[in-house]
Amino acid sequence: MDGNHTSWFLPLMGLLTALAWLTLFIWAESPYGRYLDHGDWTRIGLAASICAAFPEGEILVPLLLYVGGWALMVATMMLPSTLPLLEIFRRLTNRRADRHMLLSLVIFGYLAAWTLFGLVVHGFDWALHEVVADSAWFTFNGWIFGVAVFAVAGAFQFSRLKYVCLDRCRTPLGFVMEHWRGHRQHWQSLRLGLRHGLFCVGCCWALMLLMFVVGTGSVGWMLLLGAIMAVEKNMPWGRHLSAPLGIALILGSAALAVDGIGLV
């Protein structure tokens, strides 16, 4: 079925992922790294440091940099976890002349779902920064936001929505068979990627919020969280990781609260 196209896809995706990680690391270490890093709520100090990522003046260019940084971060963290679905789709469409375009549309749809989520979260993050900047109490007690995010992420690991979305992500063959009919190929490819991305967002959104606590520019945390989400979605025992991870996050929330109270 694969003809002469058996071996190129996974190595190519691995190479592109490695290049994306390298680009992300270089960006994080550059003067433009502030567009990746939205602050560390557990070490919040003055309002100026909270708002440092929002330079005065132009709006469009910083916005594009934020969106570009988020899209690159999502590509490095989440695309590797969806490789099984992409490989199944590639095999299914391998004999079509437009197979590369179809696969590209699936990837585009997947990243579009995460980009939309990123726009919402970044908007909320911006509004939160504005609130904190106008509140002296929040300025010196920003650790509360870290406590809340860790607690929400931990509690979500036990929710029904988490497991419904996780189960859809863990059955890529069934997902492709359900959403691919072979007619209106371009539209169906885009919709398949978008729907899979939405289920992936539904499964992993709370874990992604942790990046706004530890710093969205932290490559180390990206690697760790990306690996956790990939294991949850693809390893045979990955589903059983969710509950222990939820307990660890709730304990982490409690530890942040104790540490924060001790600093008051």
TORKOL-4160 file (C-alpha; in steps of 0.2 Angstrom, whole numbers, padded with zeros to 4 digits, m for minus):
264
<pt num="1" X="0000" Y="0000" Z="0000"/>
<pt num="2" X="0014" Y="0012" Z="0004"/>
<pt num="3" X="0025" Y="0009" Z="m0012"/>
<pt num="4" X="0041" Y="0018" Z="m0011"/>
<pt num="5" X="0035" Y="0030" Z="0003"/>
<pt num="6" X="0036" Y="0019" Z="0018"/>
<pt num="7" X="0051" Y="0026" Z="0027"/>
<pt num="8" X="0052" Y="0045" Z="0024"/>
<pt num="9" X="0037" Y="0051" Z="0035"/>
<pt num="10" X="0042" Y="0047" Z="0053"/>
<pt num="11" X="0061" Y="0052" Z="0050"/>
<pt num="12" X="0056" Y="0068" Z="0042"/>
<pt num="13" X="0043" Y="0073" Z="0056"/>
<pt num="14" X="0057" Y="0069" Z="0069"/>
<pt num="15" X="0069" Y="0080" Z="0060"/>
<pt num="16" X="0056" Y="0094" Z="0059"/>
<pt num="17" X="0052" Y="0092" Z="0077"/>
<pt num="18" X="0070" Y="0093" Z="0082"/>
<pt num="19" X="0072" Y="0109" Z="0071"/>
<pt num="20" X="0057" Y="0116" Z="0080"/>
<pt num="21" X="0064" Y="0113" Z="0097"/>
<pt num="22" X="0081" Y="0120" Z="0092"/>
<pt num="23" X="0072" Y="0136" Z="0085"/>
<pt num="24" X="0062" Y="0137" Z="0101"/>
<pt num="25" X="0078" Y="0136" Z="0111"/>
<pt num="26" X="0087" Y="0149" Z="0101"/>
<pt num="27" X="0071" Y="0161" Z="0102"/>
<pt num="28" X="0070" Y="0158" Z="0121"/>
<pt num="29" X="0088" Y="0163" Z="0123"/>
<pt num="30" X="0087" Y="0178" Z="0112"/>
<pt num="31" X="0081" Y="0196" Z="0116"/>
<pt num="32" X="0064" Y="0191" Z="0109"/>
<pt num="33" X="0062" Y="0178" Z="0122"/>
<pt num="34" X="0050" Y="0189" Z="0132"/>
<pt num="35" X="0037" Y="0185" Z="0118"/>
<pt num="36" X="0038" Y="0167" Z="0124"/>
<pt num="37" X="0039" Y="0170" Z="0143"/>
<pt num="38" X="0023" Y="0176" Z="0151"/>
<pt num="39" X="0031" Y="0177" Z="0169"/>
<pt num="40" X="0032" Y="0165" Z="0183"/>
<pt num="41" X="0017" Y="0167" Z="0195"/>
<pt num="42" X="0026" Y="0158" Z="0209"/>
<pt num="43" X="0040" Y="0171" Z="0209"/>
<pt num="44" X="0030" Y="0187" Z="0206"/>
<pt num="45" X="0036" Y="0203" Z="0213"/>
<pt num="46" X="0032" Y="0220" Z="0206"/>
<pt num="47" X="0019" Y="0224" Z="0193"/>
<pt num="48" X="0032" Y="0230" Z="0182"/>
<pt num="49" X="0040" Y="0213" Z="0181"/>
<pt num="50" X="0022" Y="0205" Z="0177"/>
<pt num="51" X="0019" Y="0217" Z="0163"/>
<pt num="52" X="0037" Y="0216" Z="0156"/>
<pt num="53" X="0031" Y="0205" Z="0141"/>
<pt num="54" X="0020" Y="0219" Z="0135"/>
<pt num="55" X="0030" Y="0233" Z="0128"/>
<pt num="56" X="0022" Y="0250" Z="0125"/>
<pt num="57" X="0019" Y="0256" Z="0108"/>
<pt num="58" X="0015" Y="0244" Z="0093"/>
<pt num="59" X="0002" Y="0231" Z="0096"/>
<pt num="60" X="0002" Y="0221" Z="0080"/>
<pt num="61" X="0020" Y="0215" Z="0079"/>
<pt num="62" X="0020" Y="0209" Z="0097"/>
<pt num="63" X="0004" Y="0201" Z="0094"/>
<pt num="64" X="0011" Y="0191" Z="0079"/>
<pt num="65" X="0026" Y="0187" Z="0089"/>
<pt num="66" X="0015" Y="0180" Z="0103"/>
<pt num="67" X="0005" Y="0170" Z="0091"/>
<pt num="68" X="0020" Y="0164" Z="0082"/>
<pt num="69" X="0028" Y="0159" Z="0098"/>
<pt num="70" X="0013" Y="0149" Z="0104"/>
<pt num="71" X="0011" Y="0140" Z="0087"/>
<pt num="72" X="0029" Y="0135" Z="0088"/>
<pt num="73" X="0028" Y="0129" Z="0105"/>
<pt num="74" X="0012" Y="0119" Z="0101"/>
<pt num="75" X="0021" Y="0111" Z="0086"/>
<pt num="76" X="0035" Y="0106" Z="0096"/>
<pt num="77" X="0025" Y="0099" Z="0111"/>
<pt num="78" X="0009" Y="0092" Z="0103"/>
<pt num="79" X="0013" Y="0087" Z="0085"/>
<pt num="80" X="0024" Y="0072" Z="0091"/>
<pt num="81" X="0010" Y="0066" Z="0101"/>
<pt num="82" X="m0001" Y="0065" Z="0086"/>
<pt num="83" X="0011" Y="0056" Z="0075"/>
<pt num="84" X="0001" Y="0039" Z="0076"/>
<pt num="85" X="m0014" Y="0047" Z="0068"/>
<pt num="86" X="m0004" Y="0056" Z="0055"/>
<pt num="87" X="0005" Y="0040" Z="0050"/>
<pt num="88" X="m0012" Y="0031" Z="0049"/>
<pt num="89" X="m0019" Y="0045" Z="0038"/>
<pt num="90" X="m0003" Y="0045" Z="0027"/>
<pt num="91" X="m0005" Y="0026" Z="0024"/>
<pt num="92" X="m0023" Y="0028" Z="0020"/>
<pt num="93" X="m0021" Y="0042" Z="0007"/>
<pt num="94" X="m0004" Y="0036" Z="0000"/>
<pt num="95" X="m0010" Y="0032" Z="m0017"/>
<pt num="96" X="m0018" Y="0049" Z="m0020"/>
<pt num="97" X="m0009" Y="0061" Z="m0031"/>
<pt num="98" X="m0013" Y="0075" Z="m0018"/>
<pt num="99" X="m0008" Y="0065" Z="m0003"/>
<pt num="100" X="0005" Y="0078" Z="0003"/>
<pt num="101" X="m0008" Y="0092" Z="0002"/>
<pt num="102" X="m0021" Y="0081" Z="0012"/>
<pt num="103" X="m0008" Y="0077" Z="0026"/>
<pt num="104" X="m0003" Y="0096" Z="0027"/>
<pt num="105" X="m0022" Y="0100" Z="0029"/>
<pt num="106" X="m0023" Y="0088" Z="0043"/>
<pt num="107" X="m0008" Y="0096" Z="0052"/>
<pt num="108" X="m0015" Y="0113" Z="0048"/>
<pt num="109" X="m0032" Y="0109" Z="0056"/>
<pt num="110" X="m0024" Y="0102" Z="0071"/>
<pt num="111" X="m0012" Y="0117" Z="0074"/>
<pt num="112" X="m0027" Y="0129" Z="0071"/>
<pt num="113" X="m0037" Y="0121" Z="0085"/>
<pt num="114" X="m0022" Y="0124" Z="0097"/>
<pt num="115" X="m0019" Y="0141" Z="0090"/>
<pt num="116" X="m0037" Y="0146" Z="0093"/>
<pt num="117" X="m0035" Y="0140" Z="0111"/>
<pt num="118" X="m0019" Y="0150" Z="0113"/>
<pt num="119" X="m0028" Y="0166" Z="0107"/>
<pt num="120" X="m0041" Y="0163" Z="0121"/>
<pt num="121" X="m0028" Y="0159" Z="0134"/>
<pt num="122" X="m0017" Y="0173" Z="0129"/>
<pt num="123" X="m0032" Y="0185" Z="0130"/>
<pt num="124" X="m0036" Y="0180" Z="0147"/>
<pt num="125" X="m0018" Y="0181" Z="0152"/>
<pt num="126" X="m0017" Y="0199" Z="0146"/>
<pt num="127" X="m0033" Y="0203" Z="0155"/>
<pt num="128" X="m0026" Y="0195" Z="0171"/>
<pt num="129" X="m0010" Y="0205" Z="0170"/>
<pt num="130" X="m0020" Y="0221" Z="0169"/>
<pt num="131" X="m0030" Y="0216" Z="0184"/>
<pt num="132" X="m0014" Y="0212" Z="0194"/>
<pt num="133" X="m0005" Y="0228" Z="0188"/>
<pt num="134" X="m0020" Y="0238" Z="0196"/>
<pt num="135" X="m0019" Y="0229" Z="0212"/>
<pt num="136" X="m0006" Y="0231" Z="0225"/>
<pt num="137" X="m0012" Y="0215" Z="0234"/>
<pt num="138" X="m0011" Y="0204" Z="0219"/>
<pt num="139" X="0006" Y="0211" Z="0214"/>
<pt num="140" X="0013" Y="0204" Z="0230"/>
<pt num="141" X="0002" Y="0189" Z="0231"/>
<pt num="142" X="0004" Y="0182" Z="0214"/>
<pt num="143" X="0008" Y="0165" Z="0220"/>
<pt num="144" X="m0011" Y="0163" Z="0222"/>
<pt num="145" X="m0013" Y="0161" Z="0203"/>
<pt num="146" X="0000" Y="0147" Z="0203"/>
<pt num="147" X="m0009" Y="0138" Z="0217"/>
<pt num="148" X="m0026" Y="0140" Z="0207"/>
<pt num="149" X="m0019" Y="0134" Z="0191"/>
<pt num="150" X="m0010" Y="0119" Z="0198"/>
<pt num="151" X="m0026" Y="0114" Z="0208"/>
<pt num="152" X="m0037" Y="0116" Z="0192"/>
<pt num="153" X="m0025" Y="0106" Z="0182"/>
<pt num="154" X="m0024" Y="0092" Z="0195"/>
<pt num="155" X="m0043" Y="0092" Z="0198"/>
<pt num="156" X="m0046" Y="0091" Z="0179"/>
<pt num="157" X="m0036" Y="0075" Z="0178"/>
<pt num="158" X="m0051" Y="0066" Z="0187"/>
<pt num="159" X="m0065" Y="0074" Z="0176"/>
<pt num="160" X="m0076" Y="0064" Z="0164"/>
<pt num="161" X="m0071" Y="0076" Z="0150"/>
<pt num="162" X="m0053" Y="0072" Z="0152"/>
<pt num="163" X="m0056" Y="0054" Z="0149"/>
<pt num="164" X="m0068" Y="0056" Z="0135"/>
<pt num="165" X="m0056" Y="0067" Z="0126"/>
<pt num="166" X="m0041" Y="0056" Z="0130"/>
<pt num="167" X="m0050" Y="0040" Z="0124"/>
<pt num="168" X="m0053" Y="0048" Z="0107"/>
<pt num="169" X="m0035" Y="0053" Z="0106"/>
<pt num="170" X="m0029" Y="0036" Z="0111"/>
<pt num="171" X="m0039" Y="0028" Z="0096"/>
<pt num="172" X="m0031" Y="0036" Z="0081"/>
<pt num="173" X="m0037" Y="0022" Z="0069"/>
<pt num="174" X="m0055" Y="0023" Z="0074"/>
<pt num="175" X="m0054" Y="0042" Z="0074"/>
<pt num="176" X="m0048" Y="0042" Z="0056"/>
<pt num="177" X="m0061" Y="0029" Z="0050"/>
<pt num="178" X="m0075" Y="0040" Z="0058"/>
<pt num="179" X="m0070" Y="0056" Z="0051"/>
<pt num="180" X="m0063" Y="0051" Z="0034"/>
<pt num="181" X="m0075" Y="0046" Z="0020"/>
<pt num="182" X="m0064" Y="0050" Z="0005"/>
<pt num="183" X="m0075" Y="0063" Z="m0003"/>
<pt num="184" X="m0072" Y="0082" Z="m0003"/>
<pt num="185" X="m0055" Y="0077" Z="0002"/>
<pt num="186" X="m0047" Y="0093" Z="0006"/>
<pt num="187" X="m0062" Y="0099" Z="0017"/>
<pt num="188" X="m0062" Y="0082" Z="0026"/>
<pt num="189" X="m0044" Y="0082" Z="0029"/>
<pt num="190" X="m0044" Y="0100" Z="0037"/>
<pt num="191" X="m0060" Y="0095" Z="0047"/>
<pt num="192" X="m0051" Y="0079" Z="0053"/>
<pt num="193" X="m0036" Y="0088" Z="0059"/>
<pt num="194" X="m0047" Y="0102" Z="0067"/>
<pt num="195" X="m0058" Y="0089" Z="0076"/>
<pt num="196" X="m0043" Y="0079" Z="0082"/>
<pt num="197" X="m0035" Y="0095" Z="0088"/>
<pt num="198" X="m0051" Y="0100" Z="0098"/>
<pt num="199" X="m0051" Y="0083" Z="0107"/>
<pt num="200" X="m0033" Y="0085" Z="0110"/>
<pt num="201" X="m0036" Y="0103" Z="0118"/>
<pt num="202" X="m0050" Y="0095" Z="0128"/>
<pt num="203" X="m0038" Y="0082" Z="0135"/>
<pt num="204" X="m0023" Y="0093" Z="0138"/>
<pt num="205" X="m0029" Y="0111" Z="0140"/>
<pt num="206" X="m0026" Y="0111" Z="0159"/>
<pt num="207" X="m0009" Y="0104" Z="0158"/>
<pt num="208" X="m0005" Y="0117" Z="0145"/>
<pt num="209" X="m0010" Y="0131" Z="0157"/>
<pt num="210" X="0004" Y="0125" Z="0168"/>
<pt num="211" X="0016" Y="0134" Z="0156"/>
<pt num="212" X="0009" Y="0151" Z="0161"/>
<pt num="213" X="0014" Y="0146" Z="0179"/>
<pt num="214" X="0032" Y="0140" Z="0176"/>
<pt num="215" X="0035" Y="0152" Z="0161"/>
<pt num="216" X="0029" Y="0149" Z="0143"/>
<pt num="217" X="0047" Y="0151" Z="0137"/>
<pt num="218" X="0054" Y="0137" Z="0148"/>
<pt num="219" X="0060" Y="0124" Z="0135"/>
<pt num="220" X="0064" Y="0111" Z="0149"/>
<pt num="221" X="0046" Y="0112" Z="0155"/>
<pt num="222" X="0040" Y="0111" Z="0137"/>
<pt num="223" X="0049" Y="0095" Z="0135"/>
<pt num="224" X="0043" Y="0088" Z="0152"/>
<pt num="225" X="0024" Y="0092" Z="0149"/>
<pt num="226" X="0026" Y="0087" Z="0130"/>
<pt num="227" X="0033" Y="0070" Z="0135"/>
<pt num="228" X="0019" Y="0068" Z="0148"/>
<pt num="229" X="0005" Y="0071" Z="0136"/>
<pt num="230" X="0013" Y="0060" Z="0123"/>
<pt num="231" X="0014" Y="0046" Z="0135"/>
<pt num="232" X="m0005" Y="0049" Z="0141"/>
<pt num="233" X="m0011" Y="0048" Z="0123"/>
<pt num="234" X="0000" Y="0035" Z="0115"/>
<pt num="235" X="0007" Y="0022" Z="0127"/>
<pt num="236" X="m0003" Y="0007" Z="0132"/>
<pt num="237" X="m0003" Y="0011" Z="0150"/>
<pt num="238" X="m0004" Y="0030" Z="0147"/>
<pt num="239" X="m0022" Y="0032" Z="0153"/>
<pt num="240" X="m0017" Y="0026" Z="0170"/>
<pt num="241" X="m0005" Y="0040" Z="0172"/>
<pt num="242" X="m0019" Y="0053" Z="0173"/>
<pt num="243" X="m0024" Y="0050" Z="0191"/>
<pt num="244" X="m0006" Y="0049" Z="0199"/>
<pt num="245" X="m0002" Y="0065" Z="0189"/>
<pt num="246" X="m0018" Y="0073" Z="0196"/>
<pt num="247" X="m0013" Y="0069" Z="0213"/>
<pt num="248" X="0005" Y="0076" Z="0210"/>
<pt num="249" X="m0002" Y="0092" Z="0204"/>
<pt num="250" X="m0014" Y="0094" Z="0218"/>
<pt num="251" X="0000" Y="0091" Z="0230"/>
<pt num="252" X="0010" Y="0104" Z="0220"/>
<pt num="253" X="m0004" Y="0116" Z="0223"/>
<pt num="254" X="m0004" Y="0114" Z="0241"/>
<pt num="255" X="0015" Y="0116" Z="0242"/>
<pt num="256" X="0014" Y="0132" Z="0232"/>
<pt num="257" X="0001" Y="0138" Z="0245"/>
<pt num="258" X="0012" Y="0134" Z="0260"/>
<pt num="259" X="0027" Y="0142" Z="0252"/>
<pt num="260" X="0016" Y="0158" Z="0247"/>
<pt num="261" X="0009" Y="0159" Z="0264"/>
<pt num="262" X="0026" Y="0158" Z="0272"/>
<pt num="263" X="0031" Y="0173" Z="0261"/>
<pt num="264" X="0017" Y="0184" Z="0267"/>
